[in-house]
Amino acid sequence: MGQSQESNTITYQEILAVKATLCELKSWHEALHFMFHFLDTKKVRTTREIEACSEIFGVVYQNFGTLSTTLFLLYETFDND
């Protein structure tokens, strides 16, 4: 026989973790779509609307950073096995 090859095994839990993270990222699509509409320069916005948009952006930005870090760490786990 030739050289033995290591097989990388991805557990079902790991697959579910990736799926959950991807679903969370997808859920932000609506918020980002709203922001695109909100940032239309042809419309005048009130201070309250601008503050609301700023808060939404802050939450999306922070969550996206966390989720992308989570996916990267999961990828490293798969790559190191």
Residue, then its C-alpha position, 0 to 999 in steps of 0.5 A: m500500500g502507498q502512503s496513508q492519507e489523513s482524512n479530515t472529518i467535519t462534525y455535524q456540530e461544526i456544520l450546524a455552527v457554520k449554518a447558524t452563522l451564515c443564517e445570521l449574516k443573511s438576516w442582516h440583508e434586510a437591514l442593509h437593504f433598508m439602509f441603501h433606501f435610507l441613504d438616498t440623497k434625493k430625500v431630506r431626512t430628519t435628525r431622528e431618522i439620521e440617528a436611527c440609521s446611525e444606530i442600525f449601521g452600528v449594530v450591523y457593523q459590529n455584528f458583521g465583524t463578530l460573525s465574520t470572525t466566527l466564520f474565520l475561526l471555524y474555517e481555521t478549525f476545519d483547515n487544521d484538522 
